[in-house]
Amino acid sequence: MTTDLNFCEHVAPDGDPAVQKNVGGPDRVARLVLGPVLVALGAASYLGYVFPVDDAAGRTVAGVVVLSGLVFLATGAIQRCAFNRLTGTNTYEEPTRWIRAASMLDPSAAVSTT
């Protein structure tokens, strides 16, 4: 009996929009910067260092801030966002690596930016 250990390719083929990158550029930078800030702010609030949270509502708000920060951080890191997919937003651009690769193989073929 043989077992196919590479089952992921059967679950999510390359053409599936659910696995295509849709977060990039300034959107990605904002998520990667704002995510850890929200996590730190929420954790500090929960522990009482920033805003005193004495009741359950305050702790809930701090938890939501931490969770939001984790979502921003994760979506920025993996460059995929379900909300962007639902709204049809795509800020990701495929990098053009062929220019750098060509200049490394043949320095005379380097593209001048001046």
HUWOZI-V551741 format. One record per residue. N is the residue number from 1. RES is the residue in one letter. D_CENTER is the distance of its C-alpha to the mean C-alpha in whole Angstrom. Layout:
n=N res=RES d_center=D_CENTER
n=N res=RES d_center=D_CENTER
This chain:
n=1 res=M d_center=39
n=2 res=T d_center=36
n=3 res=T d_center=33
n=4 res=D d_center=30
n=5 res=L d_center=27
n=6 res=N d_center=25
n=7 res=F d_center=24
n=8 res=C d_center=20
n=9 res=E d_center=22
n=10 res=H d_center=24
n=11 res=V d_center=21
n=12 res=A d_center=19
n=13 res=P d_center=20
n=14 res=D d_center=19
n=15 res=G d_center=20
n=16 res=D d_center=18
n=17 res=P d_center=16
n=18 res=A d_center=14
n=19 res=V d_center=13
n=20 res=Q d_center=12
n=21 res=K d_center=9
n=22 res=N d_center=9
n=23 res=V d_center=6
n=24 res=G d_center=8
n=25 res=G d_center=11
n=26 res=P d_center=11
n=27 res=D d_center=9
n=28 res=R d_center=6
n=29 res=V d_center=9
n=30 res=A d_center=10
n=31 res=R d_center=7
n=32 res=L d_center=7
n=33 res=V d_center=11
n=34 res=L d_center=11
n=35 res=G d_center=10
n=36 res=P d_center=12
n=37 res=V d_center=15
n=38 res=L d_center=15
n=39 res=V d_center=15
n=40 res=A d_center=18
n=41 res=L d_center=19
n=42 res=G d_center=19
n=43 res=A d_center=21
n=44 res=A d_center=23
n=45 res=S d_center=24
n=46 res=Y d_center=25
n=47 res=L d_center=27
n=48 res=G d_center=29
n=49 res=Y d_center=28
n=50 res=V d_center=27
n=51 res=F d_center=28
n=52 res=P d_center=31
n=53 res=V d_center=30
n=54 res=D d_center=33
n=55 res=D d_center=33
n=56 res=A d_center=30
n=57 res=A d_center=29
n=58 res=G d_center=28
n=59 res=R d_center=26
n=60 res=T d_center=24
n=61 res=V d_center=23
n=62 res=A d_center=22
n=63 res=G d_center=20
n=64 res=V d_center=18
n=65 res=V d_center=17
n=66 res=V d_center=16
n=67 res=L d_center=14
n=68 res=S d_center=13
n=69 res=G d_center=11
n=70 res=L d_center=10
n=71 res=V d_center=8
n=72 res=F d_center=7
n=73 res=L d_center=6
n=74 res=A d_center=5
n=75 res=T d_center=3
n=76 res=G d_center=2
n=77 res=A d_center=3
n=78 res=I d_center=4
n=79 res=Q d_center=4
n=80 res=R d_center=6
n=81 res=C d_center=7
n=82 res=A d_center=11
n=83 res=F d_center=12
n=84 res=N d_center=11
n=85 res=R d_center=13
n=86 res=L d_center=16
n=87 res=T d_center=17
n=88 res=G d_center=16
n=89 res=T d_center=14
n=90 res=N d_center=12
n=91 res=T d_center=11
n=92 res=Y d_center=11
n=93 res=E d_center=14
n=94 res=E d_center=15
n=95 res=P d_center=16
n=96 res=T d_center=20
n=97 res=R d_center=21
n=98 res=W d_center=24
n=99 res=I d_center=26
n=100 res=R d_center=25
n=101 res=A d_center=26
n=102 res=A d_center=29
n=103 res=S d_center=30
n=104 res=M d_center=30
n=105 res=L d_center=32
n=106 res=D d_center=35
n=107 res=P d_center=35
n=108 res=S d_center=37
n=109 res=A d_center=34
n=110 res=A d_center=32
n=111 res=V d_center=31
n=112 res=S d_center=32
n=113 res=T d_center=30
n=114 res=T d_center=33
